[in-house]
């Protein structure tokens, strides 16, 4: 559930004109469509049956039932919609207060460190994958993006393996790429502790299991999709591994640049 305070709810209810059971100028149909597009949720699901079941009460139930990130996303989209209304008028500081409320809530993303998944790689495919994954997480639906996360990670690992001269066949599975990459890090002295090496080696078996999830429990094929809680666990664990790899590669690049500059200075 979200942690909206009483004062924050008062401000939002005032801005969204929720007196009398309404929410802005939405009809039942347009309200359902708006919430579905914003969050992927059905606002007329029984979980949002609260008091009279009006639009305002359903929105209050959404605030209670859903996590911070999902509530923040919906509030943010409602704020943008509010600005388009002819009767929006002068809201003074109320609108800005509500923006700050939405921003605070959105910081509670269900997937930590998602920003390490960036499209700053040499293929346009990365940009498409990243956009699709982030849209799914914005809607608090990690289970719908497991296949794209797998595709992103395998593409990223291929880029890193090619960087270090590791042979990359098209059919080489993700865990094999990860295993050879970890061995390469060890050979090059880029891993300083035995524990880090063990953690990375354990990620090889994790990636092997991720192959199975992708093939049998994701939208990659006509499968029953894995449940939300386990999907979120997998998403966070895999992203955490990639976060470390990105940080490690950044440190290695800076170290290499520093060494080159030092050598140049000695020559001069």
N, C-alpha and C positions, 0 to 999 in steps of 0.2 A: 504494500500500500504506500501511497505518497505521504510525505510529511508536511503537507500544506498546513499552515497555522490558521487559527480562527480569523485573524486580521487579514491574512492573504486571501482567504475565501471570501470575506466581506468585500474586498476590493474587486475581485474577479466577478462576483455576482452583480455588483453595481455596474461594472463596465459592460458585461454581457447581458444586462437588462433581464435578469432571471426572476424577477417578481412575477407572480401569477402563473408560474410553471413554464414560462417561455425561455428561449435562448435566442437573443437577437431577433432576426426575422425568419428563422428557419421554420419550415413545415416539418412534419414527422419524416416525410420522405427525404427532403433535402438535408435534414440533420443526420439521418442515417448514412446518406451518401457521403457527406462531409467527413464524418468520423471514420468511416471505412477507408476513404482515400488517405486521410491523415495518419491513421494508426493501424489499419488492417483489422480493426475490431468492429463487431456488430453491436451497436449501442442498444439494440432491442433484444439482446441476449438476456436470458433470465437472471444472470449474475448482476445485472444493473437494475433489476426490479426493486425500486426503493420508494416507499410511501405511495404516492398517487401514480407513480410511473410516468410522470410528465417529462418533457424534455429537460427541464431544469433539474428535476430529481435524478434523472438518469445521468446527467453530467456530474452531479454531486456524487453519485454512486461510482462513476468512473474515477473520480478523484480519490475515492476511498479504496477501491479495489485494485487499481493499477499502480505500478511502480513509478518513481519520480520521473524517469526518462520518458515514459510513454505519456504521462500527464503533461510534462513540460512541452513535448512535441505538439500535442493537441492544443494546449493553451496558446502556444506560439502561432500556430496556423489560424486559430480563432482571432487572435490579435490582428493578423494580417488581413483577414476577411473583414474585421470591424472597420478598418481604415477605408475600405472600399464603399461603405454604406453612406448614402446621402445624409443620413441623420447623425453621422459620426460627430460632427461639430467640435467644439472646444471642450476637451476632457481635462484640461489643466495637467496636473502631474499624475493623474490617475493612470493614464495610458503608460507612461514611463515606469510607474511603480509595477504595473502588471508585466511589462517587458522584463524587468529585473527578476520578478517571480519566475517567469518562464525560463530565463537563462539559468537561474539557480537550479531549477529542477532538471534541466537538460544535462547538467554536469554529471548527473548520476546515471551515466550510460551503463546498460547491462553488460557490455563488453568493455573491459578495461584495456587501455593502450591501443585502441583501434586506430589511432592516428598513425601508428607505425606502418599500417597497410596503406601505402601511397602508390600513385601511378607513376612515380618518377623512375621508370625503367624503360628500356628501349622499344617496347612494343605497345601499339595502341590498345591491344587486347587488355593490358594491365589497367588502363584507364576505365574501360568498360566494366571489367570485373570489380574494381574498387567501388565504382559508383553503385553497381548493383548490390554489393555486399552492404555498403553503408546505408542504402535505402532500406534494406531488410532489417538492419539493426535499429535504425530510426523508428521502425514500426514494431520494435521489440519482437522480432520473429527470426531468431537465429537459425531455427530448424529449416527455414526456407532458403538459407544461403550456404549450407554446409558444402554442397557440391562446388560452389564458386570459390569458397575458401580453399578447398582442396586444389582446384585448378590454379588459383593464385600461388599457393605455396609450391606446387611442383614446378611452375614456370620460374618462380624466383630461385628455387634451388638449382635449376638448370643453368640460370644465368651465373650463379655463384660458382658452380662446378666448372663451367667453361672458363671463367675468370682464372681459375687455378689449374687449368689444363687437364681437368678430369674428363674422361671420355663420357659423352652423353648420348646414349642411343634413345631413339624416340620411345621405345617400349620399356625403358628402365624405370621401375616403380619408385615412388616417393621415398620409401624407407631406404632403398639402396643408394639413392642420391644423398640422403641425409647421412648415411653411414660413411660414405666415401668423403664427404665434406668434413665430418668430424675428425676422421683420420688425418686429413690434410691440415686441419687447424693444429692438431697435435704435432705433426712433423715440423710445421713452421714455427712452433713455439708461441702460438697465439693464445694458448690456454695455459694459465698460470697455476691452477690448483687441480689436484686429483678429483676433488668433489665436483668441480665444474665439468670435468671430463666425464665423470660418471652420470651426471645429470643429462648431458648432451647425448651420451650413449643410450640412456633410457628413452630419450626422445625418438630414437630409431624405431624401437618397438611401438611407441605411441603412433608414429607416422604409419607403420605397417597396419595397425588397427584402424587408423584413419582411412586407409585405402578401402577397408571392408565397409566402414560406415558409408563412405561415399558411394560405393557400388550397390549396397543393399539397403540403406536406410536414409537416402537423400533423394532429392528431386532429379538426380542425374539419370535415373531410370524410373520405371513404373513400380515404385516401392511404397510400402507403408513408411511414412516419414517418422524419424526418431522424435521422441517427446521433447517438449520445451526445455525441461530442466537439464537433461543429459546433453542436449544440443548446446545449451549455454555453457556447460562445463567444458565440453570439447572445444568450443569456439574460444573461450578464454584461455585454455591451456595452450592451444596451438598458437594463438596470437602472442601469448607471453613468450613462447619459444622464439618466434620471429622477431619480437622486440629485442631479445638478447642478441640474436644474430645481427640485426641491423646495427645495434650499438657496437658490437664487436668489429664489424666491418668498418664502421666509422672510425673507431680507434686505430685500427690497422692502417687505414688510409692516411689519417693524420700523422701517425708515426712514420710512415714511409715518406710523406712529404717533408716532415721535419728532418729526417735523415738526409734526404736529397739536398735540402737547403744547407745543412751543416757541412756536407761534403763540398758544396760549391763555395762556401765561405772559406774553407780550408785551402781550396785551390787558389782562391783570390788572395 
